């Protein structure tokens, strides 16, 4: 049976359908899996999608089997772990329920917005009494 995916080495036949290695490696969304992915990608506790993507790209460049002449099998395995970790984090972010409550939004105000909200144009009195 021919594999319809780009790399036939990552496919195997399961009855009448072809399954990729990545489909078999999809993990359920759990705290343990997310923390494991965070450790593999070496992410801080708080990271933006841009930071996650940047870290992923740096690690893929570092561990790519073509750039690793000494231990290609180890590099190949680490590359697969990095890809799976990135997919886990992306899946978590796609299904995250965002809060638009006032307290939650105010946690992410810029310094200028924070200053204007508390003090307005006057640094001594501001708009604090308007609340």
GUKOLPA-421227 format. One record per residue: residue in one letter; x, y, z of N, C-alpha, C, O, CB in turn. Coordinates in Angstrom, 3 decimals. Glycine has a CB too. Example, Ala and Ser with C-alpha at 12.3 -4.5 7.8 and 13.67 -1.06 7.14 Angstrom:
A,13.190,-5.690,7.800,12.300,-4.500,7.800,13.200,-3.300,7.800,14.236,-3.319,8.465,11.308,-4.473,9.046
S,12.850,-2.250,7.080,13.670,-1.060,7.140,12.900,0.030,7.870,13.409,1.138,8.039,14.084,-0.598,5.725
//
This chain:
X,0.845,-1.175,0.000,0.000,0.000,0.000,0.889,1.237,0.000,1.812,1.326,0.809,-0.960,-0.001,1.217
X,0.637,2.167,-0.868,1.436,3.389,-0.989,1.021,4.398,0.074,-0.160,4.549,0.387,1.287,4.002,-2.398
X,2.015,5.082,0.619,1.741,6.145,1.580,1.500,7.436,0.820,2.302,7.815,-0.033,2.911,6.306,2.593
X,0.417,8.104,1.117,0.075,9.340,0.427,0.739,10.554,1.058,0.634,11.663,0.536,-1.419,9.527,0.414
X,1.418,10.350,2.174,2.084,11.447,2.852,3.455,11.668,2.230,3.940,10.830,1.469,2.205,11.167,4.363
X,4.074,12.792,2.552,5.358,13.157,1.948,6.454,12.132,2.234,7.193,11.748,1.328,5.795,14.519,2.450
X,6.563,11.698,3.456,7.643,10.801,3.838,7.065,9.424,4.144,6.461,9.229,5.199,8.422,11.356,5.059
X,7.239,8.486,3.251,6.628,7.168,3.428,7.241,6.395,4.592,6.636,5.433,5.065,6.764,6.360,2.154
X,8.413,6.783,5.065,9.037,6.091,6.193,8.287,6.334,7.487,8.443,5.573,8.442,10.480,6.530,6.347
X,7.480,7.374,7.536,6.750,7.675,8.764,5.338,7.132,8.719,4.521,7.502,9.562,6.717,9.169,9.007
X,5.019,6.264,7.764,3.677,5.737,7.615,3.670,4.230,7.795,4.681,3.558,7.590,3.104,6.111,6.257
X,2.517,3.715,8.180,2.334,2.280,8.194,0.875,1.996,7.865,0.014,2.867,7.988,2.741,1.665,9.571
X,0.617,0.783,7.451,-0.732,0.409,7.035,-1.482,-0.152,8.230,-0.962,-0.999,8.956,-0.696,-0.622,5.875
X,-2.693,0.316,8.431,-3.544,-0.188,9.491,-4.859,-0.580,8.831,-5.743,0.256,8.644,-3.754,0.879,10.642
X,-4.979,-1.836,8.485,-6.164,-2.281,7.761,-6.180,-1.642,6.386,-5.210,-1.755,5.637,-7.455,-1.936,8.538
X,-7.265,-0.977,6.048,-7.403,-0.357,4.734,-6.962,1.098,4.731,-6.948,1.730,3.675,-8.832,-0.453,4.266
X,-6.603,1.643,5.886,-6.211,3.053,5.907,-4.744,3.207,6.292,-4.156,2.350,6.952,-7.097,3.839,6.881
X,-4.179,4.318,5.861,-2.777,4.611,6.136,-2.725,5.608,7.290,-3.453,6.600,7.297,-2.045,5.173,4.863
X,-1.864,5.336,8.259,-1.776,6.162,9.445,-0.359,6.713,9.552,0.604,5.962,9.401,-2.163,5.360,10.715
X,-0.216,8.003,9.808,1.119,8.567,9.967,1.593,8.364,11.399,0.792,8.162,12.312,1.130,10.066,9.595
X,2.908,8.423,11.581,3.479,8.290,12.915,2.935,9.370,13.835,2.664,9.106,15.007,5.008,8.360,12.858
X,2.771,10.605,13.311,2.296,11.715,14.127,0.893,11.465,14.651,0.576,11.862,15.773,2.327,13.003,13.330
X,0.038,10.810,13.856,-1.322,10.525,14.317,-1.303,9.579,15.505,-2.142,9.685,16.399,-2.161,9.929,13.185
X,-0.346,8.650,15.520,-0.273,7.704,16.630,0.350,8.332,17.860,0.173,7.827,18.968,0.517,6.476,16.225
X,1.074,9.424,17.684,1.768,10.058,18.793,0.977,11.204,19.418,1.465,11.836,20.355,3.100,10.564,18.329
X,-0.222,11.488,18.932,-1.026,12.568,19.485,-1.406,12.200,20.914,-1.951,11.126,21.169,-2.294,12.834,18.615
X,-1.117,13.093,21.824,-1.401,12.837,23.225,-2.671,13.555,23.639,-3.062,14.559,23.045,-0.228,13.272,24.106
X,-3.306,13.021,24.668,-4.451,13.717,25.223,-3.965,14.970,25.931,-2.841,15.030,26.428,-5.247,12.805,26.189
X,-4.844,15.975,25.965,-4.501,17.231,26.615,-4.579,17.025,28.136,-5.663,16.847,28.691,-5.455,18.389,26.147
X,-3.425,17.053,28.793,-3.388,16.962,30.246,-2.296,17.896,30.753,-1.400,18.298,30.011,-3.139,15.491,30.720
X,-2.395,18.223,32.011,-1.414,19.119,32.619,-0.009,18.530,32.495,0.945,19.248,32.193,-1.760,19.377,34.100
X,0.113,17.231,32.727,1.418,16.563,32.661,2.023,16.695,31.256,3.212,16.983,31.119,1.280,15.068,33.048
X,1.211,16.485,30.222,1.709,16.579,28.847,2.106,18.003,28.492,3.098,18.216,27.794,0.655,16.077,27.868
X,1.344,18.973,28.963,1.652,20.374,28.676,2.960,20.776,29.361,3.796,21.446,28.756,0.493,21.293,29.137
X,3.137,20.370,30.616,4.366,20.678,31.349,5.567,19.986,30.702,6.648,20.569,30.613,4.236,20.249,32.826
X,5.381,18.759,30.256,6.454,18.046,29.560,6.844,18.778,28.275,8.029,18.916,27.972,6.022,16.599,29.240
X,5.854,19.244,27.525,6.116,19.997,26.289,6.814,21.310,26.610,7.717,21.728,25.885,4.801,20.267,25.520
X,6.399,21.966,27.697,7.016,23.228,28.126,8.497,23.009,28.449,9.335,23.844,28.107,6.273,23.807,29.363
X,8.819,21.903,29.098,10.207,21.597,29.445,11.034,21.294,28.195,12.179,21.732,28.086,10.265,20.408,30.415
X,10.458,20.550,27.258,11.188,20.220,26.032,11.515,21.488,25.258,12.622,21.637,24.740,10.371,19.251,25.152
X,10.550,22.404,25.180,10.766,23.657,24.459,11.495,24.695,25.305,11.832,25.770,24.808,9.440,24.220,23.993
X,11.742,24.385,26.580,12.443,25.279,27.498,11.768,26.650,27.555,12.405,27.687,27.367,13.910,25.430,27.076
X,10.448,26.623,27.822,9.659,27.848,27.867,9.524,28.358,29.296,9.510,27.561,30.234,8.278,27.615,27.259
X,9.422,29.685,29.479,9.152,30.228,30.808,7.687,29.981,31.175,6.917,29.469,30.362,9.484,31.746,30.863
X,7.308,30.347,32.397,5.917,30.150,32.834,4.931,30.976,32.018,3.797,30.549,31.802,5.777,30.503,34.305
X,5.345,32.137,31.571,4.492,33.002,30.751,5.222,33.266,29.443,6.351,33.757,29.438,4.146,34.350,31.492
X,4.563,32.934,28.327,5.186,33.137,27.014,4.112,33.499,25.994,2.989,32.998,26.050,5.965,31.866,26.562
X,4.470,34.361,25.076,3.563,34.708,23.986,3.724,33.674,22.871,4.681,32.900,22.863,3.842,36.154,23.456
X,2.775,33.672,21.932,2.888,32.752,20.799,4.146,33.041,19.986,4.777,32.122,19.463,1.645,32.849,19.901
X,4.509,34.314,19.881,5.728,34.672,19.151,6.964,34.071,19.834,7.864,33.578,19.155,5.865,36.212,19.051
X,7.012,34.108,21.157,8.136,33.533,21.898,8.174,32.005,21.758,9.244,31.411,21.630,8.047,33.923,23.381
X,6.997,31.386,21.786,6.912,29.931,21.635,7.413,29.520,20.251,8.202,28.586,20.111,5.457,29.439,21.852
X,6.940,30.232,19.244,7.333,29.924,17.869,8.830,30.150,17.661,9.494,29.352,16.999,6.529,30.779,16.881
X,9.355,31.221,18.219,10.777,31.522,18.105,11.617,30.424,18.756,12.608,29.969,18.185,11.089,32.882,18.747
X,11.217,30.006,19.947,11.955,28.960,20.663,11.911,27.645,19.885,12.913,26.937,19.784,11.375,28.761,22.083
X,10.736,27.328,19.338,10.572,26.119,18.529,11.532,26.145,17.330,12.225,25.163,17.065,9.103,25.985,18.044
X,11.568,27.256,16.621,12.430,27.360,15.442,13.913,27.237,15.802,14.678,26.596,15.082,12.181,28.686,14.730
X,14.317,27.855,16.921,15.712,27.753,17.352,16.087,26.309,17.677,17.156,25.834,17.292,15.957,28.646,18.574
X,15.199,25.617,18.387,15.486,24.233,18.756,15.508,23.314,17.535,16.349,22.420,17.443,14.454,23.737,19.761
X,14.588,23.534,16.606,14.572,22.712,15.385,15.869,22.925,14.597,16.449,21.963,14.093,13.334,23.060,14.499
X,16.321,24.159,14.490,17.588,24.413,13.788,18.746,23.723,14.500,19.624,23.153,13.853,17.857,25.929,13.685
X,18.750,23.772,15.818,19.834,23.202,16.606,19.865,21.674,16.496,20.936,21.088,16.337,19.694,23.621,18.068
X,18.688,21.022,16.581,18.615,19.568,16.634,18.324,18.908,15.289,18.167,17.688,15.235,17.570,19.165,17.609
X,18.250,19.658,14.225,17.934,19.060,12.924,18.981,18.010,12.561,20.178,18.275,12.667,17.859,20.149,11.823
X,18.548,16.819,12.134,19.496,15.738,11.821,20.549,16.105,10.764,21.664,15.584,10.802,18.732,14.535,11.348
X,20.211,16.982,9.838,21.189,17.384,8.823,22.314,18.235,9.401,23.397,18.301,8.820,20.497,18.148,7.712
X,22.076,18.878,10.524,23.085,19.742,11.153,23.819,19.017,12.279,24.673,19.602,12.945,22.429,21.018,11.697
X,23.490,17.765,12.488,24.039,16.998,13.604,24.778,15.773,13.055,24.192,14.693,12.973,22.910,16.568,14.597
X,26.039,15.919,12.681,26.743,14.807,12.031,27.130,13.665,12.981,27.334,12.541,12.520,27.981,15.330,11.366
X,27.235,13.916,14.273,27.739,12.889,15.189,26.681,11.862,15.584,26.941,10.662,15.508,28.287,13.541,16.429
X,25.497,12.304,16.005,24.458,11.383,16.496,23.152,11.676,15.771,22.269,12.331,16.324,24.270,11.516,18.045
X,23.023,11.198,14.546,21.829,11.499,13.765,20.577,10.864,14.350,19.507,11.471,14.297,22.015,11.037,12.343
X,20.675,9.669,14.902,19.493,9.028,15.500,19.001,9.813,16.711,17.798,10.010,16.881,19.813,7.577,15.908
X,19.926,10.259,17.549,19.550,11.070,18.708,18.940,12.396,18.292,17.968,12.856,18.891,20.757,11.318,19.594
X,19.508,13.006,17.270,18.976,14.272,16.768,17.603,14.075,16.140,16.714,14.911,16.304,19.937,14.891,15.749
X,17.431,12.972,15.424,16.137,12.686,14.806,15.064,12.501,15.882,13.952,13.011,15.751,16.228,11.425,13.913
X,15.407,11.769,16.944,14.458,11.543,18.041,14.118,12.857,18.760,12.958,13.110,19.087,15.038,10.525,19.047
X,15.137,13.686,18.999,14.894,14.966,19.660,14.051,15.881,18.780,13.200,16.612,19.287,16.220,15.648,20.010
X,14.278,15.848,17.464,13.470,16.646,16.541,12.006,16.220,16.623,11.112,17.066,16.641,13.994,16.503,15.090
X,11.760,14.920,16.673,10.369,14.446,16.792,9.760,14.890,18.114,8.587,15.261,18.152,10.305,12.907,16.673
X,10.528,14.861,19.195,10.015,15.321,20.493,9.687,16.810,20.457,8.664,17.230,20.998,11.037,15.036,21.606
X,10.540,17.605,19.830,10.320,19.053,19.733,9.062,19.337,18.927,8.255,20.183,19.313,11.539,19.754,19.089
X,8.888,18.640,17.814,7.695,18.845,16.977,6.445,18.469,17.744,5.456,19.202,17.706,7.784,18.023,15.676
X,6.467,17.340,18.441,5.314,16.906,19.224,5.020,17.885,20.365,3.859,18.178,20.647,5.554,15.498,19.784
X,6.060,18.386,21.015,5.878,19.359,22.100,5.256,20.641,21.563,4.359,21.206,22.189,7.227,19.670,22.790
X,5.720,21.098,20.420,5.170,22.317,19.814,3.705,22.118,19.444,2.887,23.014,19.652,5.983,22.718,18.564
X,3.370,20.960,18.901,1.973,20.675,18.561,1.098,20.634,19.811,-0.044,21.094,19.787,1.868,19.344,17.803
X,1.626,20.088,20.893,0.877,20.034,22.155,0.599,21.437,22.680,-0.524,21.743,23.080,1.648,19.218,23.209
X,1.625,22.292,22.678,1.452,23.670,23.146,0.486,24.419,22.241,-0.370,25.155,22.732,2.808,24.402,23.201
X,0.608,24.246,20.931,-0.309,24.911,19.986,-1.745,24.459,20.209,-2.667,25.275,20.191,0.110,24.623,18.529
X,-1.937,23.153,20.422,-3.276,22.633,20.676,-3.845,23.231,21.964,-5.018,23.600,22.016,-3.251,21.095,20.763
X,-3.016,23.324,22.994,-3.452,23.925,24.252,-3.868,25.381,24.033,-4.909,25.812,24.528,-2.333,23.840,25.309
X,-3.057,26.133,23.296,-3.358,27.547,23.056,-4.605,27.731,22.203,-5.359,28.681,22.413,-2.177,28.225,22.385
X,-4.835,26.839,21.243,-6.016,26.944,20.392,-7.302,26.690,21.166,-8.348,27.240,20.821,-5.912,25.971,19.236
X,-7.241,25.864,22.206,-8.440,25.517,22.963,-8.544,26.257,24.293,-9.406,25.948,25.115,-8.470,24.035,23.212
X,-7.671,27.227,24.500,-7.677,28.004,25.737,-8.885,28.927,25.757,-9.180,29.581,24.757,-6.372,28.816,25.886
X,-9.579,28.987,26.871,-10.737,29.871,27.009,-10.256,31.219,27.548,-9.814,31.318,28.692,-11.824,29.243,27.952
X,-10.347,32.236,26.722,-9.884,33.568,27.098,-10.918,34.273,27.953,-12.122,34.119,27.747,-9.572,34.400,25.856
X,-10.441,35.043,28.909,-11.314,35.813,29.794,-11.257,37.281,29.391,-10.179,37.847,29.211,-10.904,35.632,31.286
X,-12.429,37.887,29.255,-12.497,39.297,28.913,-13.080,40.109,30.072,-13.608,41.203,29.872,-13.335,39.496,27.645
X,-12.978,39.560,31.282,-13.419,40.288,32.460,-12.475,41.450,32.714,-11.293,41.391,32.374,-13.490,39.359,33.691
X,-13.004,42.502,33.313,-12.238,43.725,33.521,-10.936,43.472,34.287,-9.878,43.962,33.893,-13.083,44.742,34.265
X,-11.014,42.709,35.382,-9.817,42.449,36.186,-8.751,41.718,35.374,-7.562,42.009,35.503,-10.179,41.630,37.430
X,-9.171,40.779,34.545,-8.209,40.009,33.754,-7.560,40.870,32.676,-6.354,40.774,32.447,-8.895,38.801,33.115
X,-8.348,41.706,32.016,-7.810,42.575,30.966,-6.861,43.607,31.564,-5.835,43.922,30.962,-8.953,43.279,30.203
X,-7.186,44.132,32.731,-6.343,45.144,33.372,-4.989,44.596,33.795,-4.047,45.365,33.988,-7.050,45.718,34.575
X,-4.876,43.282,33.942,-3.587,42.680,34.294,-2.558,42.879,33.199,-1.358,42.821,33.463,-3.754,41.197,34.576
X,-3.011,43.115,31.962,-2.107,43.201,30.814,-2.056,44.593,30.201,-1.744,44.738,29.019,-2.520,42.208,29.763
X,-2.362,45.626,30.999,-2.267,46.993,30.510,-0.801,47.381,30.331,0.066,46.927,31.077,-2.974,47.967,31.475
X,-0.536,48.220,29.342,0.820,48.740,29.178,1.086,49.742,30.303,0.161,50.153,31.002,1.009,49.407,27.767
X,2.332,50.129,30.474,2.678,51.090,31.529,1.949,52.406,31.333,1.488,53.009,32.303,4.188,51.333,31.560
X,1.837,52.862,30.081,1.147,54.124,29.793,-0.343,54.021,30.118,-0.920,54.939,30.700,1.340,54.516,28.316
X,-0.967,52.895,29.740,-2.392,52.711,30.032,-2.624,52.627,31.534,-3.591,53.190,32.048,-2.928,51.443,29.341
X,-1.743,51.928,32.239,-1.865,51.815,33.683,-1.783,53.197,34.324,-2.590,53.519,35.197,-0.773,50.889,34.250
X,-0.818,54.020,33.904,-0.632,55.363,34.453,-1.854,56.238,34.183,-2.358,56.907,35.086,0.626,56.015,33.859
X,-2.329,56.228,32.935,-3.478,57.056,32.567,-4.730,56.609,33.300,-5.548,57.451,33.672,-3.711,57.007,31.059
X,-4.906,55.318,33.519,-6.075,54.815,34.226,-6.074,55.274,35.680,-7.128,55.608,36.222,-6.126,53.290,34.153
X,-4.924,55.293,36.307,-4.857,55.658,37.724,-4.690,57.152,37.972,-5.242,57.683,38.936,-3.727,54.929,38.372
X,-3.934,57.837,37.112,-3.602,59.218,37.385,-4.087,60.202,36.327,-4.090,61.407,36.577,-2.145,59.343,37.531
X,-4.492,59.731,35.169,-4.923,60.636,34.115,-3.780,61.525,33.672,-2.624,61.103,33.684,-6.099,61.482,34.581
X,-4.091,62.760,33.278,-3.057,63.706,32.846,-2.367,64.379,34.015,-1.248,64.873,33.875,-3.657,64.757,31.944
X,-3.019,64.405,35.162,-2.472,65.055,36.345,-1.790,64.019,37.235,-2.469,63.151,37.783,-3.580,65.798,37.123
X,-0.471,64.085,37.395,0.218,63.064,38.175,-0.101,63.101,39.668,0.176,62.124,40.364,1.687,63.210,37.986
X,-0.679,64.203,40.192,-0.983,64.266,41.624,-2.373,63.734,41.957,-2.538,63.060,42.974,-0.859,65.690,42.113
X,-3.375,64.021,41.128,-4.748,63.665,41.487,-5.315,62.565,40.603,-5.878,61.599,41.118,-5.634,64.883,41.408
X,-5.188,62.682,39.327,-5.603,61.648,38.400,-7.083,61.333,38.401,-7.894,62.104,38.914,-4.868,60.430,38.690
X,-7.428,60.202,37.825,-8.832,59.808,37.647,-9.255,58.730,38.628,-10.244,58.037,38.387,-9.063,59.320,36.232
X,-8.531,58.572,39.729,-8.858,57.521,40.695,-10.222,57.697,41.323,-10.898,56.710,41.616,-7.823,57.478,41.772
X,-10.642,58.936,41.538,-11.917,59.183,42.191,-13.116,58.946,41.282,-14.251,58.928,41.758,-11.951,60.584,42.703
X,-12.890,58.765,39.992,-13.985,58.567,39.043,-14.553,57.158,39.105,-15.651,56.929,38.598,-13.513,58.863,37.637
X,-13.868,56.231,39.691,-14.327,54.833,39.723,-15.445,54.640,40.659,-15.944,53.524,40.802,-13.224,53.913,40.094
//
